Amino acid sequence: MKTSEIRELSTSDLIERIDTERTMLIRMKLNHAITPLDNPQKLKQTKLTIARLLTELRARESQPKSK
């Protein structure tokens, strides 16, 4: 997921997407422990996506709210 796509999401969508990505990462880790993944780089890509989502969420929280 690109940064430009992440910025277009609403805050509630960001939170939902973070939960989804974290769940997917846990499942991929468990599956990888049992049988190796076809592409182990997907683990790294998922971690980076979660980091991007969290960064955007923190940036939104730190911005002063305009009235």
C-alpha positions as CSV (number, residue, x, y, z in Angstrom):
1,M,0.0,0.0,0.0
2,K,1.4,3.3,-1.1
3,T,1.7,6.4,1.2
4,S,-0.6,8.3,-1.1
5,E,-3.3,5.6,-0.7
6,I,-2.9,5.7,3.0
7,R,-3.3,9.5,3.2
8,E,-6.7,9.1,1.4
9,L,-8.1,6.8,4.1
10,S,-10.2,8.2,7.0
11,T,-8.9,7.8,10.6
12,S,-11.4,5.0,11.3
13,D,-10.4,3.2,8.1
14,L,-6.7,3.5,9.2
15,I,-7.5,1.9,12.6
16,E,-9.4,-0.9,10.9
17,R,-6.7,-1.5,8.4
18,I,-4.0,-1.6,11.1
19,D,-6.0,-4.3,12.9
20,T,-6.5,-6.3,9.7
21,E,-2.8,-6.1,8.8
22,R,-1.7,-7.1,12.3
23,T,-4.0,-10.2,12.2
24,M,-2.7,-11.1,8.7
25,L,0.9,-10.8,9.9
26,I,0.3,-13.1,12.9
27,R,-1.3,-15.7,10.6
28,M,1.5,-15.5,8.1
29,K,4.1,-15.9,10.9
30,L,2.3,-19.0,12.2
31,N,1.9,-20.5,8.7
32,H,5.6,-19.7,8.0
33,A,6.6,-21.6,11.1
34,I,4.7,-24.7,10.0
35,T,5.5,-24.6,6.3
36,P,7.7,-22.0,4.6
37,L,5.9,-19.3,2.7
38,D,6.3,-19.1,-1.1
39,N,7.5,-15.5,-0.7
40,P,8.9,-14.8,2.8
41,Q,9.3,-11.1,1.7
42,K,5.6,-10.8,2.3
43,L,6.3,-10.7,6.0
44,K,8.6,-7.7,5.6
45,Q,6.1,-6.0,3.3
46,T,3.3,-6.4,5.8
47,K,5.5,-5.0,8.6
48,L,6.3,-2.0,6.5
49,T,2.6,-1.4,5.6
50,I,1.7,-1.5,9.3
51,A,4.5,1.0,10.1
52,R,3.3,3.3,7.3
53,L,-0.3,3.1,8.7
54,L,0.8,3.8,12.2
55,T,3.0,6.7,11.1
56,E,0.1,8.3,9.3
57,L,-2.2,7.8,12.3
58,R,0.3,9.4,14.7
59,A,0.8,12.3,12.3
60,R,-3.0,12.9,12.4
61,E,-3.1,12.7,16.1
62,S,-0.3,15.2,16.6
63,Q,-1.8,17.8,14.3
64,P,-3.8,20.5,16.1
65,K,-7.5,20.1,15.5
66,S,-8.9,23.0,13.5
67,K,-12.3,24.4,14.4
